[in-house]
Amino acid sequence: MSRIETAYTPAHGQPTLFVTGVPDLQRVLAESLDKGTTHVHLGVDGSYDPDGTADYWKPWDDVILDLLMANVWVTLEFAERHVQYVLESGYTEYDTFIAMVVVDTPYIQQLGYNATLKLHDSNAHSAWYHSIHELRDRKKFVHSSKVVDFEQQIEYNTSNED
């Protein structure tokens, strides 16, 4: 599905192709050109969830690196447990790569006014502390009605059953 990016990232407001599942480079390029998008958002709906094998990583690396080398804006949405691989992949060497680290925190609104988020860099032994109240600034909020309808996204089937 293509639509304007609503997430508050450097690609906010860009025409975006949203992709669920392991992407196919030729299909992504064809659909992006057809729809006139300048940004590809991968890993939507938790679909970037590597199992640690080279067979899983290679298709992602091939697509992401080819898009980045073509100067296409690419967002990869992933859970924080995958940060190390994303760093090792070389994606972050490109100015048009947006790493979207997803931290799923249920009931965050119920933690109260004093709740604090600690972003801990275990490698550098340092941390940043942010008030949950301030992070929940209304100007940065995206209502669920503005979020991509997961039923309408481009989903890739990696099996050979097609």
WOPEVEN-V179239 format. One record per backbone hydrogen bond with DSSP energy under -0.5 kcal/mol. NH is the residue of the N-H (numbers start at 1). CO is the residue of the C=O. Records with the same first field share a line. If there is no record, write none. Layout:
# WOPEVEN-V179239
NH = CO  CO
This chain:
# WOPEVEN-V179239
3 = 16
5 = 14
9 = 7
12 = 9
13 = 5
14 = 11
16 = 3
17 = 39
18 = 1  16
19 = 41
20 = 154
25 = 23
28 = 24
29 = 25
30 = 26
31 = 27
32 = 28
33 = 29
34 = 30
35 = 31
36 = 32
37 = 32
38 = 15
39 = 15
40 = 73
41 = 17
42 = 40  75
44 = 19
46 = 43
47 = 44
48 = 43
49 = 47
56 = 53
57 = 53
58 = 54
59 = 55
60 = 56
61 = 57
62 = 58
63 = 59
64 = 60
65 = 61
66 = 62
67 = 63
68 = 64
69 = 65
70 = 66
71 = 68
72 = 67
73 = 38
74 = 96
75 = 40
76 = 98
77 = 42  75
78 = 76  100
80 = 102
82 = 79
83 = 80
86 = 82
87 = 83
88 = 84
89 = 85
90 = 86  87
91 = 86
92 = 86
93 = 90
94 = 91
97 = 94
98 = 74
99 = 97
100 = 76  98
101 = 99
102 = 78  100
103 = 101
104 = 102
105 = 103
108 = 105
110 = 107
111 = 108
112 = 109
115 = 112
117 = 130
118 = 116
119 = 117  128
120 = 118
121 = 119  126
122 = 120
125 = 121
126 = 121
128 = 119
130 = 117
132 = 115
133 = 115
135 = 131
136 = 132
137 = 134
140 = 137
141 = 138
143 = 141
146 = 143
147 = 143  144
150 = 148
152 = 149
153 = 150
154 = 18
155 = 153
156 = 20
158 = 156
